[in-house]
Amino acid sequence: MEKISVAVRFRPSTTPDLPADRQWRVEDNRISLHLLDDTPISGVSFAFDHVFDQSSTNDTVYDLLIKSVIDAAVNGFNGTAFAYGQTSSGKTFTMNGSEDDPGIIPRAVRDIFHTTQMTTDREFLIRVSYMEIYNEEINDLLTLGNQKLPIHESLERGIFVAGLREEIVNSAEQVFELIKLGEANRHFGETNMNVRSSRSHTIFRMVIESSVKDTISSGDVSNADAIRVSVLNLVDLAGSERIAKTGAGGVRLKEGKHINKSLMILGNVINKLSENGKQRGHIPYRDSKLTRILQPALGGNAKTSIICTVAPEEVHIEESRGTLQFASRAKRITNCAQVNEILTDAALLKRQKLEIEELRRKLQGSHSEVLEQVILKQRNDMHKSELERERLAMELEEGRKSREALEHCIREQQKKIDNLTSLANSSDQARSSAMQMVDLRNTYDEVIMSQEDVFKTPNFKVKPNDFVAKRSNCSRDLESSPLPENFANIADEDLWMRLNKGCTTDLDMLQMTPDMKYQSFTSSGISVGLASEGEIGNKGRRPNLETECSFNKQLKASKEQCAALERECNLLREGKASLMQALSMSKQDVELLTAEKEELLKELNIERQKMKDLKEEIHVFSLAFSQREGLLTALYSKSKAMVENLKASQVPVPELYDC
């Protein structure tokens, strides 16, 4: 982790003789605002990595601020350098310079080619591109008509501009020719503050690829087939403007709006990145084409240097203060730069083998055997874990199949439970109907007995001494008795014996007869009545007892059947609970399988997106090739027509050769 390197540069004043109430003062690497009597203004003091005064040159700025970024880019690190400031503060001069004092871009180009020539153990391939962001549209400055290019992102290339022309270069002079071509296609304009004001942001990009030249002679087999790829961005930003000072109108006003908007979004991104990690919210990279392209350089995998240019005049103090605040926030941003290497499978295997051999050599010292055993054990554990993973996958598949079988079994058990439930309900209904029939039969018997007791008459027939009198169950206390009228209030034992004529009476078996008035009956009539009563009672009770016994047997059988059904239902419920538990476990396995499937689908979508981006790149390349072919065809036809016209006018022409 390293912080972004930030420097501030003051351009020479355009009005040095005018008096000023406030002025900027530079002391080492600190900048502060002072009054006319050298009194510092509180709260307006800044500190940076480097501060360049008005007498500094581009050579000094490059050596102290940019050269380390260029050297890192040659060694495989991504690098970015850009100039930020208000309009007419010297950004373009710092980046491009002049013939007498070249800027950062030409010095970086010469330095890169010089370093690659001095590096004998690596081979280099350098590609360059030049683009501008004009009114939030990306234009290719190396190809006419290649405008409104889209921004894409992929895992291999990261963030890139699709359809942007890249030229393979072999020398610094070739790069300068391309830069000259791009500057001719760049948008410039005149305002009240600058005669040649940049109306767009430009990004000059160099892609540096390198690989080991001869691995056998150098002995560095670990870097075989490993390619380092680094991207160097050199950015010249358009300056922020105030309409009151620039006097812009029409097209210039529209350009100024887009410039200020993109710079404002850049400031928001810098402000978000400078905050603490817990307080940092969403970073609006996508709100502007500029911040989207520079996303890796701002808080990502790149070494970044920012130079903020400041105008020293008093009239620009507020703009200068805003620039210094931007620089102080950017100074708090940290990046994590690392070497970008592309390793093939062979290179990765060779590197791992070398690491293993190196570890073995280190282990040849003390306790080498123990450490080798530990390593072998770890390898065995890894192999076991792989086998365990395969076994778990097979068990998961078997669990899925068993879950389906359990679901089928549960459905069958549910059908059986439903059938048993219907049988139990039917048995309950039969039991209730039987109980109702028994109740009806008892009621019927009571009615019959009551009717029989009503029509019974007392029997006074003379019986032998062993005769026992028995009365009906439904009898009540007599209102009058058939005793003689001369009975006294108290009957003694002799009277009782005479009344019964010597017969012994069982008082416990006596039953009361129903109430009736006094009547005289003959002995024959009484005897007939007793006989008929016994016959009727015997005939009435026999069928009632048989019916009651049959109903009791049926009821007992129904109870036993219901108990058996309840036991079977309990067993089925227990089986259903176990099956439901197994089903829940199977559902968890299904959820795990579903999650793995979703991950595979995501990877498949990523691969499809890669294929789609590749097709788009091929399409854009074919369009660019067809456009270039059309331009060449038109140029050839035009030159041919000119030759024919010259021949027709009989003017000698030099002989043309095909290139």
C-alpha positions as CSV (number, residue, x, y, z in Angstrom):
1,M,0.0,0.0,0.0
2,E,1.4,3.4,-1.0
3,K,-0.2,6.9,-1.2
4,I,-0.6,8.9,-4.4
5,S,2.3,11.3,-5.0
6,V,1.0,14.8,-5.3
7,A,2.9,18.0,-6.3
8,V,1.9,21.6,-6.9
9,R,3.5,23.8,-9.6
10,F,3.1,27.6,-9.8
11,R,3.3,29.1,-13.3
12,P,5.0,32.5,-13.9
13,S,2.8,35.5,-13.3
14,T,1.4,37.3,-16.3
15,T,1.1,40.6,-14.2
16,P,4.2,40.7,-12.0
17,D,4.1,44.5,-11.5
18,L,0.6,44.9,-10.2
19,P,0.3,45.2,-6.4
20,A,-1.7,42.6,-4.6
21,D,-3.3,42.5,-1.1
22,R,-2.9,38.8,-0.9
23,Q,-0.2,36.5,-2.3
24,W,0.9,32.9,-2.2
25,R,4.1,32.0,-0.4
26,V,6.1,28.8,-1.0
27,E,8.4,27.5,1.8
28,D,10.0,24.2,1.1
29,N,7.0,21.8,0.5
30,R,4.4,24.1,2.2
31,I,2.1,26.7,0.6
32,S,0.3,29.4,2.5
33,L,-1.6,32.6,1.8
34,H,-0.3,35.9,3.2
35,L,-1.5,39.4,3.4
36,L,0.5,42.4,2.1
37,D,2.3,42.8,5.5
38,D,3.4,39.1,5.5
39,T,0.7,38.1,7.9
40,P,-0.5,34.5,7.2
41,I,-4.2,33.9,6.8
42,S,-5.4,31.2,9.2
43,G,-6.7,28.0,7.6
44,V,-5.1,28.5,4.2
45,S,-1.9,26.4,4.5
46,F,-1.1,23.2,2.6
47,A,1.7,20.6,2.6
48,F,2.5,18.3,-0.3
49,D,5.2,15.9,-1.5
50,H,6.8,18.5,-3.8
51,V,6.1,22.2,-4.5
52,F,7.6,23.8,-7.6
53,D,7.9,27.6,-7.8
54,Q,7.7,29.8,-10.8
55,S,11.3,29.2,-11.8
56,S,11.1,25.4,-12.0
57,T,11.4,23.6,-15.3
58,N,9.7,20.5,-16.8
59,D,13.0,18.6,-16.3
60,T,12.9,19.1,-12.6
61,V,9.2,18.2,-12.4
62,Y,9.8,15.0,-14.4
63,D,12.8,13.8,-12.4
64,L,11.3,14.4,-8.9
65,L,7.7,13.3,-9.6
66,I,7.3,11.2,-12.8
67,K,10.5,9.3,-13.4
68,S,9.8,6.7,-10.7
69,V,6.4,6.0,-12.2
70,I,8.0,5.4,-15.7
71,D,10.6,3.0,-14.3
72,A,7.9,1.1,-12.5
73,A,5.8,0.8,-15.7
74,V,8.8,-0.7,-17.6
75,N,9.1,-3.3,-14.7
76,G,5.4,-4.4,-15.0
77,F,3.5,-1.9,-12.7
78,N,0.6,0.2,-14.0
79,G,1.3,3.9,-13.9
80,T,-0.7,7.1,-14.3
81,A,0.3,10.8,-14.3
82,F,-2.1,13.7,-14.9
83,A,-2.2,17.5,-14.6
84,Y,-5.1,19.2,-12.8
85,G,-5.9,22.9,-12.5
86,Q,-7.9,25.8,-13.7
87,T,-7.8,26.9,-17.3
88,S,-4.6,28.8,-18.4
89,S,-2.6,27.5,-15.4
90,G,0.0,25.6,-17.4
91,K,-1.3,22.0,-17.6
92,T,-0.7,21.4,-21.3
93,F,2.7,23.0,-21.1
94,T,3.6,20.7,-18.2
95,M,2.4,17.6,-20.1
96,N,3.6,18.4,-23.6
97,G,6.1,21.2,-23.1
98,S,7.9,23.0,-26.0
99,E,10.9,22.4,-28.2
100,D,13.3,24.0,-25.7
101,D,11.7,22.5,-22.6
102,P,9.9,19.1,-23.4
103,G,7.1,18.1,-21.1
104,I,6.3,14.9,-19.3
105,I,5.0,13.0,-22.3
106,P,8.0,13.3,-24.6
107,R,10.4,12.8,-21.7
108,A,8.5,9.6,-20.6
109,V,8.6,8.3,-24.2
110,R,12.3,8.8,-24.6
111,D,13.0,7.3,-21.1
112,I,10.9,4.2,-21.8
113,F,12.7,3.4,-25.1
114,H,16.1,4.1,-23.5
115,T,15.3,1.7,-20.6
116,T,14.1,-1.0,-22.9
117,Q,17.3,-0.8,-25.0
118,M,19.5,-1.0,-21.9
119,T,17.6,-4.1,-20.7
120,T,19.2,-7.0,-22.4
121,D,17.6,-9.9,-20.7
122,R,14.0,-9.1,-21.7
123,E,12.1,-8.5,-24.9
124,F,9.6,-5.7,-25.1
125,L,6.5,-4.9,-27.2
126,I,5.1,-1.4,-26.9
127,R,1.7,-0.3,-28.2
128,V,0.4,3.3,-28.0
129,S,-3.1,4.9,-28.4
130,Y,-4.3,8.4,-28.1
131,M,-7.9,9.4,-27.2
132,E,-9.8,12.5,-26.1
133,I,-13.0,12.9,-24.1
134,Y,-14.9,15.8,-25.8
135,N,-18.4,16.6,-24.5
136,E,-18.5,13.2,-22.7
137,E,-17.8,11.3,-25.9
138,I,-14.6,9.3,-26.5
139,N,-12.9,10.0,-29.8
140,D,-9.9,8.3,-31.3
141,L,-7.3,10.9,-32.2
142,L,-5.3,8.6,-34.4
143,T,-8.1,7.7,-36.7
144,L,-10.5,10.1,-38.4
145,G,-14.2,9.2,-38.0
146,N,-13.6,6.8,-35.1
147,Q,-15.8,8.6,-32.6
148,K,-18.2,7.9,-29.8
149,L,-16.4,4.8,-28.6
150,P,-17.8,2.6,-25.8
151,I,-16.2,1.6,-22.5
152,H,-16.1,-2.1,-21.7
153,E,-14.8,-4.2,-18.8
154,S,-13.5,-7.8,-18.7
155,L,-11.6,-10.0,-16.3
156,E,-8.6,-10.2,-18.6
157,R,-8.2,-6.6,-19.8
158,G,-10.0,-4.8,-17.1
159,I,-11.5,-1.4,-18.1
160,F,-10.8,-0.6,-21.8
161,V,-12.2,1.5,-24.7
162,A,-13.5,-0.8,-27.4
163,G,-12.5,0.0,-31.0
164,L,-9.6,2.3,-30.0
165,R,-6.7,2.1,-32.5
166,E,-3.4,0.8,-31.0
167,E,-0.2,1.2,-33.0
168,I,2.9,-1.0,-32.3
169,V,5.9,1.2,-32.1
170,N,9.7,0.6,-32.2
171,S,11.2,4.0,-31.6
172,A,10.5,7.3,-29.9
173,E,10.4,9.1,-33.2
174,Q,7.5,6.9,-34.4
175,V,5.6,7.8,-31.2
176,F,6.2,11.5,-31.7
177,E,4.7,11.3,-35.2
178,L,1.6,9.7,-33.8
179,I,1.4,12.3,-31.0
180,K,1.7,15.0,-33.7
181,L,-1.2,13.4,-35.6
182,G,-3.3,13.2,-32.5
183,E,-2.7,16.9,-31.6
184,A,-3.8,17.9,-35.0
185,N,-7.2,16.1,-34.4
186,R,-7.6,17.4,-30.9
187,H,-10.2,20.1,-30.1
188,F,-8.8,23.5,-29.1
189,G,-10.5,26.9,-28.8
190,E,-9.9,30.5,-27.9
191,T,-11.3,32.2,-24.8
192,N,-10.7,35.4,-22.9
193,M,-8.2,33.6,-20.6
194,N,-6.3,31.5,-23.1
195,V,-5.7,31.8,-26.8
196,R,-5.2,28.0,-27.3
197,S,-7.4,26.5,-24.7
198,S,-7.9,22.7,-24.5
199,R,-11.6,21.9,-25.0
200,S,-11.2,18.2,-24.1
201,H,-9.4,15.8,-21.8
202,T,-6.7,13.7,-23.6
203,I,-5.3,10.4,-22.5
204,F,-2.0,9.1,-24.1
205,R,-1.7,5.4,-23.3
206,M,1.3,3.1,-23.7
207,V,0.9,-0.6,-23.2
208,I,4.3,-2.2,-22.4
209,E,4.6,-6.0,-22.7
210,S,7.9,-7.9,-21.8
211,S,9.1,-11.4,-21.5
212,V,12.4,-13.1,-20.6
213,K,14.6,-13.3,-23.7
214,D,16.7,-16.4,-23.0
215,T,15.7,-18.5,-20.0
216,I,18.4,-21.2,-20.5
217,S,21.4,-18.9,-20.6
218,S,20.1,-16.7,-17.8
219,G,19.2,-19.6,-15.6
220,D,15.9,-17.9,-14.6
221,V,13.5,-20.7,-15.4
222,S,10.8,-19.4,-13.0
223,N,10.0,-16.5,-15.3
224,A,9.7,-18.7,-18.4
225,D,6.5,-18.0,-20.4
226,A,5.6,-15.3,-17.9
227,I,4.6,-12.0,-19.7
228,R,4.5,-8.7,-17.9
229,V,1.8,-6.3,-19.1
230,S,1.7,-2.7,-17.8
231,V,-0.4,0.2,-18.8
232,L,0.9,3.8,-18.6
233,N,-1.7,6.7,-18.8
234,L,-0.5,10.2,-19.3
235,V,-3.5,12.5,-19.0
236,D,-3.8,16.2,-19.9
237,L,-7.1,17.5,-18.3
238,A,-9.0,20.5,-19.6
239,G,-9.1,23.3,-17.0
240,S,-12.1,24.3,-15.0
241,E,-13.7,27.5,-16.2
242,R,-15.8,30.4,-14.9
243,I,-18.1,31.9,-17.6
244,A,-17.7,35.4,-16.1
245,K,-13.9,35.2,-16.8
246,T,-13.7,33.2,-20.0
247,G,-16.6,34.9,-21.7
248,A,-17.6,31.6,-23.3
249,G,-20.8,31.4,-25.3
250,G,-22.4,29.0,-27.8
251,V,-20.2,26.0,-28.5
252,R,-17.6,27.2,-26.0
253,L,-20.2,27.4,-23.3
254,K,-21.4,23.9,-24.0
255,E,-17.8,22.6,-23.9
256,G,-17.2,24.4,-20.6
257,K,-20.3,22.8,-19.0
258,H,-19.1,19.3,-19.9
259,I,-15.5,20.1,-18.7
260,N,-16.7,21.4,-15.4
261,K,-19.1,18.5,-14.9
262,S,-16.4,15.8,-15.5
263,L,-14.0,17.7,-13.2
264,M,-16.6,18.0,-10.5
265,I,-17.2,14.2,-10.7
266,L,-13.5,13.6,-10.5
267,G,-13.4,15.8,-7.3
268,N,-16.3,13.7,-5.8
269,V,-14.4,10.5,-6.5
270,I,-11.3,11.9,-4.9
271,N,-13.3,13.1,-1.9
272,K,-14.9,9.6,-1.5
273,L,-11.6,7.8,-1.8
274,S,-9.9,10.1,0.7
275,E,-12.5,9.2,3.4
276,N,-12.0,6.5,6.0
277,G,-13.0,3.0,4.9
278,K,-16.0,2.7,7.3
279,Q,-17.4,6.1,6.3
280,R,-16.8,5.6,2.6
281,G,-20.0,5.2,0.6
282,H,-20.6,4.6,-3.1
283,I,-17.8,5.9,-5.3
284,P,-19.4,7.4,-8.5
285,Y,-16.8,6.1,-11.1
286,R,-19.5,5.6,-13.7
287,D,-20.9,9.1,-13.6
288,S,-18.2,10.3,-16.0
289,K,-16.2,8.8,-18.8
290,L,-13.0,10.3,-17.4
291,T,-13.4,8.7,-13.9
292,R,-14.5,5.4,-15.4
293,I,-11.3,5.2,-17.5
294,L,-9.1,6.3,-14.6
295,Q,-10.8,4.0,-12.1
296,P,-7.7,1.6,-11.8
297,A,-5.4,4.6,-11.2
298,L,-7.6,6.1,-8.5
299,G,-7.5,3.8,-5.5
300,G,-6.6,0.7,-7.5
301,N,-3.6,-1.3,-9.0
302,A,-1.4,1.6,-10.2
303,K,1.3,4.0,-9.2
304,T,-0.2,7.4,-9.6
305,S,1.3,10.9,-9.6
306,I,-0.7,14.1,-9.8
307,I,0.6,17.5,-10.5
308,C,-1.7,20.4,-9.7
309,T,-1.0,23.7,-11.6
310,V,-1.8,27.0,-9.9
311,A,-2.0,30.6,-11.3
312,P,-0.3,33.0,-8.8
313,E,-2.4,36.1,-9.6
314,E,-4.7,37.5,-6.9
315,V,-7.7,37.4,-9.2
316,H,-7.4,33.6,-9.3
317,I,-7.0,33.0,-5.6
318,E,-10.4,31.3,-5.2
319,E,-9.7,28.9,-8.1
320,S,-6.2,28.2,-6.7
321,R,-7.6,27.5,-3.3
322,G,-10.0,24.9,-4.8
323,T,-7.1,23.3,-6.7
324,L,-5.0,23.0,-3.5
325,Q,-7.9,21.5,-1.6
326,F,-8.3,18.9,-4.4
327,A,-4.6,18.1,-4.1
328,S,-4.7,17.8,-0.3
329,R,-7.6,15.3,-0.5
330,A,-5.9,13.3,-3.3
331,K,-2.8,13.0,-1.1
332,R,-4.7,10.8,1.4
333,I,-5.6,8.2,-1.2
334,T,-3.7,4.9,-1.1
335,N,-3.1,2.4,-3.9
336,C,-2.0,-1.2,-4.0
337,A,0.3,-1.5,-7.0
338,Q,1.6,-4.9,-8.0
339,V,3.4,-6.5,-11.0
340,N,1.0,-7.6,-13.7
341,E,2.1,-11.0,-15.0
342,I,0.3,-13.3,-17.3
343,L,1.3,-16.9,-16.7
344,T,0.6,-19.8,-18.9
345,D,0.0,-23.3,-17.5
346,A,3.6,-24.4,-18.3
347,A,5.0,-21.3,-16.6
348,L,2.9,-21.8,-13.5
349,L,4.0,-25.5,-13.3
350,K,7.6,-24.6,-13.7
351,R,7.4,-21.9,-11.0
352,Q,5.8,-24.3,-8.6
353,K,8.4,-27.0,-9.3
354,L,11.2,-24.4,-8.6
355,E,9.5,-23.4,-5.4
356,I,9.3,-27.1,-4.3
357,E,13.0,-27.6,-5.1
358,E,14.0,-24.5,-3.2
359,L,12.0,-25.7,-0.2
360,R,13.7,-29.1,-0.4
361,R,17.1,-27.5,-0.4
362,K,16.2,-25.5,2.6
363,L,14.9,-28.6,4.3
364,Q,18.2,-30.5,3.9
365,G,19.5,-28.9,7.1
366,S,18.4,-29.8,10.5
367,H,15.2,-31.8,11.1
368,S,14.8,-32.3,7.3
369,E,13.3,-35.8,7.7
370,V,10.7,-34.6,10.1
371,L,9.7,-31.7,7.9
372,E,9.6,-34.0,4.8
373,Q,7.2,-36.2,6.7
374,V,5.1,-33.2,7.6
375,I,5.0,-32.3,3.9
376,L,4.1,-35.8,2.9
377,K,1.4,-35.9,5.5
378,Q,0.0,-32.6,4.2
379,R,-0.1,-34.0,0.7
380,N,-1.8,-37.1,1.9
381,D,-4.4,-34.9,3.7
382,M,-5.0,-32.9,0.6
383,H,-5.5,-36.2,-1.4
384,K,-7.8,-37.4,1.3
385,S,-9.8,-34.2,1.2
386,E,-10.2,-34.6,-2.6
387,L,-11.4,-38.1,-2.2
388,E,-13.7,-37.0,0.6
389,R,-15.1,-34.3,-1.6
390,E,-15.8,-36.9,-4.4
391,R,-17.4,-39.2,-1.8
392,L,-19.6,-36.4,-0.6
393,A,-20.7,-35.6,-4.1
394,M,-21.7,-39.3,-4.6
395,E,-23.5,-39.3,-1.3
396,L,-25.3,-36.2,-2.3
397,E,-26.5,-37.8,-5.5
398,E,-27.6,-40.9,-3.6
399,G,-29.3,-38.7,-1.1
400,R,-31.2,-37.1,-3.9
401,K,-32.4,-40.4,-5.2
402,S,-33.3,-41.6,-1.7
403,R,-35.2,-38.4,-1.1
404,E,-37.3,-39.1,-4.2
405,A,-37.9,-42.7,-3.0
406,L,-38.9,-41.3,0.5
407,E,-41.3,-38.9,-1.1
408,H,-42.9,-41.8,-3.0
409,C,-43.1,-43.9,0.2
410,I,-44.6,-40.9,2.1
411,R,-47.3,-40.6,-0.5
412,E,-48.1,-44.3,-0.2
413,Q,-48.2,-44.1,3.6
414,Q,-50.5,-41.1,3.4
415,K,-52.9,-43.1,1.3
416,K,-52.9,-45.9,3.8
417,I,-53.4,-43.5,6.7
418,D,-56.4,-42.0,4.8
419,N,-57.9,-45.4,4.3
420,L,-57.4,-46.4,7.9
421,T,-58.9,-43.1,9.0
422,S,-62.0,-43.8,6.9
423,L,-62.2,-47.3,8.4
424,A,-61.9,-46.0,11.9
425,N,-64.6,-43.4,11.2
426,S,-66.9,-46.2,9.8
427,S,-66.2,-48.4,12.9
428,D,-67.0,-45.4,15.2
429,Q,-70.3,-45.0,13.3
430,A,-71.1,-48.7,13.7
431,R,-70.3,-48.5,17.4
432,S,-72.5,-45.5,17.9
433,S,-75.3,-47.1,15.9
434,A,-75.0,-50.3,18.1
435,M,-75.1,-48.3,21.3
436,Q,-78.2,-46.6,20.0
437,M,-79.8,-49.9,19.2
438,V,-79.0,-51.2,22.7
439,D,-80.5,-48.1,24.3
440,L,-83.6,-48.5,22.1
441,R,-83.9,-52.2,23.2
442,N,-83.5,-51.3,26.9
443,T,-86.2,-48.6,26.5
444,Y,-88.4,-51.1,24.7
445,D,-87.9,-53.7,27.5
446,E,-88.8,-51.2,30.2
447,V,-92.0,-50.2,28.3
448,I,-93.0,-53.8,27.9
449,M,-92.3,-54.6,31.6
450,S,-94.3,-51.6,32.7
451,Q,-97.2,-52.6,30.6
452,E,-97.0,-56.2,31.9
453,D,-97.0,-55.0,35.6
454,V,-100.0,-52.8,35.0
455,F,-102.2,-55.8,34.0
456,K,-101.0,-58.1,36.8
457,T,-103.3,-59.0,39.6
458,P,-102.5,-60.4,43.1
459,N,-102.8,-64.2,43.5
460,F,-104.4,-65.4,46.8
461,K,-104.4,-69.1,45.8
462,V,-103.6,-71.4,48.7
463,K,-100.0,-72.6,48.4
464,P,-98.0,-75.2,50.3
465,N,-95.8,-74.2,53.2
466,D,-92.7,-73.8,51.0
467,F,-94.4,-71.3,48.7
468,V,-92.6,-67.9,48.5
469,A,-94.6,-65.0,47.4
470,K,-93.0,-62.7,44.9
471,R,-94.3,-59.4,43.6
472,S,-93.7,-57.3,40.5
473,N,-90.7,-54.8,40.3
474,C,-93.0,-52.0,39.2
475,S,-95.4,-52.3,42.2
476,R,-96.1,-49.3,44.4
477,D,-97.7,-49.1,47.9
478,L,-101.2,-50.2,48.1
479,E,-103.8,-47.6,48.8
480,S,-106.0,-50.4,50.4
481,S,-105.4,-54.0,51.4
482,P,-107.6,-57.0,50.8
483,L,-107.4,-57.9,54.5
484,P,-110.5,-58.3,56.5
485,E,-112.1,-55.2,58.0
486,N,-111.7,-56.3,61.6
487,F,-107.9,-56.0,61.6
488,A,-106.6,-54.0,64.5
489,N,-103.9,-51.4,64.2
490,I,-101.2,-53.9,65.4
491,A,-100.8,-57.4,63.9
492,D,-99.1,-60.0,66.0
493,E,-97.3,-63.1,64.8
494,D,-100.3,-65.4,65.2
495,L,-102.3,-63.1,63.0
496,W,-99.6,-63.0,60.4
497,M,-99.4,-66.8,60.4
498,R,-103.1,-67.1,60.0
499,L,-103.1,-64.6,57.2
500,N,-100.5,-66.6,55.3
501,K,-102.1,-69.9,56.5
502,G,-98.9,-71.4,57.7
503,C,-96.8,-70.4,54.6
504,T,-93.3,-68.9,55.2
505,T,-92.7,-65.6,53.5
506,D,-89.3,-64.4,52.2
507,L,-89.5,-60.7,53.0
508,D,-86.4,-59.9,50.9
509,M,-88.0,-61.3,47.8
510,L,-91.2,-59.5,48.3
511,Q,-92.1,-57.0,45.6
512,M,-94.8,-54.4,45.8
513,T,-97.9,-54.6,43.6
514,P,-99.5,-51.6,41.9
515,D,-102.1,-49.6,43.6
516,M,-105.6,-50.9,43.1
517,K,-109.0,-50.8,45.0
518,Y,-110.2,-53.6,47.0
519,Q,-111.6,-56.4,44.9
520,S,-112.6,-59.9,45.8
521,F,-111.1,-62.6,43.5
522,T,-111.8,-66.3,43.5
523,S,-109.0,-68.7,44.1
524,S,-109.3,-70.1,40.6
525,G,-109.0,-66.7,39.1
526,I,-106.0,-65.9,41.1
527,S,-104.2,-69.1,40.2
528,V,-104.9,-68.5,36.5
529,G,-103.6,-65.0,36.8
530,L,-100.3,-66.2,38.4
531,A,-99.8,-68.8,35.8
532,S,-100.4,-66.4,32.9
533,E,-98.0,-63.9,34.5
534,G,-95.2,-66.4,34.7
535,E,-95.6,-67.5,31.1
536,I,-95.6,-64.0,29.8
537,G,-92.5,-63.0,31.8
538,N,-90.5,-66.0,30.6
539,K,-91.5,-65.5,27.0
540,G,-90.6,-61.8,27.1
541,R,-87.2,-62.1,28.8
542,R,-85.7,-64.8,26.6
543,P,-85.4,-62.9,23.3
544,N,-84.3,-59.8,25.2
545,L,-81.4,-61.6,26.8
546,E,-80.3,-63.2,23.5
547,T,-80.4,-59.9,21.7
548,E,-78.5,-58.2,24.4
549,C,-75.7,-60.8,24.4
550,S,-75.3,-60.6,20.6
551,F,-75.0,-56.8,20.8
552,N,-72.4,-57.1,23.5
553,K,-70.4,-59.5,21.4
554,Q,-70.5,-57.2,18.4
555,L,-69.6,-54.2,20.6
556,K,-66.6,-56.0,22.1
557,A,-65.4,-57.1,18.6
558,S,-65.8,-53.5,17.4
559,K,-63.7,-52.2,20.3
560,E,-60.9,-54.8,19.6
561,Q,-60.9,-53.8,15.9
562,C,-60.7,-50.1,16.8
563,A,-57.9,-50.7,19.2
564,A,-56.0,-52.6,16.5
565,L,-56.6,-49.8,14.0
566,E,-55.4,-47.2,16.5
567,R,-52.2,-49.2,17.1
568,E,-51.6,-49.4,13.3
569,C,-52.3,-45.7,12.9
570,N,-49.7,-44.9,15.6
571,L,-47.2,-47.0,13.8
572,L,-47.9,-45.2,10.6
573,R,-47.6,-41.8,12.2
574,E,-44.2,-42.7,13.6
575,G,-43.1,-43.9,10.2
576,K,-44.5,-40.7,8.7
577,A,-42.5,-38.6,11.2
578,S,-39.3,-40.4,10.4
579,L,-40.0,-40.0,6.7
580,M,-40.6,-36.3,7.1
581,Q,-37.3,-35.9,8.9
582,A,-35.5,-37.7,6.1
583,L,-37.3,-35.5,3.6
584,S,-36.1,-32.3,5.4
585,M,-32.6,-33.5,5.3
586,S,-33.0,-34.2,1.6
587,K,-34.4,-30.7,1.1
588,Q,-31.2,-29.3,2.7
589,D,-29.1,-31.3,0.3
590,V,-31.2,-30.0,-2.6
591,E,-30.6,-26.4,-1.4
592,L,-26.9,-27.0,-1.4
593,L,-27.1,-28.5,-4.9
594,T,-29.2,-25.5,-6.0
595,A,-26.5,-23.0,-4.6
596,E,-23.8,-24.9,-6.5
597,K,-25.9,-24.7,-9.7
598,E,-26.4,-21.0,-9.3
599,E,-22.6,-20.5,-8.9
600,L,-22.0,-22.5,-12.1
601,L,-24.7,-20.5,-13.9
602,K,-22.9,-17.3,-12.8
603,E,-19.6,-18.5,-14.2
604,L,-21.4,-19.5,-17.4
605,N,-22.9,-16.0,-17.7
606,I,-19.4,-14.5,-17.2
607,E,-18.0,-16.7,-19.9
608,R,-20.9,-15.7,-22.2
609,Q,-20.2,-12.0,-21.5
610,K,-16.6,-12.5,-22.4
611,M,-17.6,-14.1,-25.7
612,K,-20.0,-11.3,-26.3
613,D,-17.3,-8.7,-25.7
614,L,-14.9,-10.6,-28.0
615,K,-17.5,-10.6,-30.7
616,E,-18.0,-6.8,-30.3
617,E,-14.3,-6.3,-30.5
618,I,-14.1,-8.3,-33.7
619,H,-17.0,-6.4,-35.1
620,V,-15.4,-3.0,-34.2
621,F,-12.1,-4.2,-35.7
622,S,-13.8,-5.3,-38.9
623,L,-15.6,-1.9,-39.1
624,A,-12.4,0.0,-38.6
625,F,-10.6,-2.2,-41.2
626,S,-13.4,-1.7,-43.7
627,Q,-13.3,2.1,-43.1
628,R,-9.6,2.1,-43.6
629,E,-9.8,0.0,-46.7
630,G,-12.5,2.4,-48.0
631,L,-10.2,5.4,-47.4
632,L,-7.3,3.7,-49.1
633,T,-9.5,2.8,-52.1
634,A,-10.8,6.3,-52.3
635,L,-7.3,7.7,-52.1
636,Y,-6.1,5.3,-54.8
637,S,-9.0,6.1,-57.1
638,K,-8.4,9.8,-56.6
639,S,-4.7,9.6,-57.4
640,K,-5.5,7.4,-60.4
641,A,-7.9,10.0,-61.6
642,M,-5.3,12.8,-61.1
643,V,-2.8,10.8,-63.1
644,E,-5.2,10.3,-65.9
645,N,-6.1,14.0,-65.9
646,L,-2.4,14.8,-66.1
647,K,-1.9,12.4,-68.9
648,A,-4.8,13.9,-70.8
649,S,-3.3,17.4,-70.4
650,Q,0.0,16.0,-71.8
651,V,2.0,17.0,-68.8
652,P,4.9,14.7,-67.9
653,V,4.4,13.0,-64.5
654,P,6.9,11.0,-62.4
655,E,6.6,7.3,-62.5
656,L,4.5,5.8,-59.5
657,Y,5.4,2.8,-57.6
658,D,3.1,0.7,-55.6
659,C,3.9,0.5,-51.9
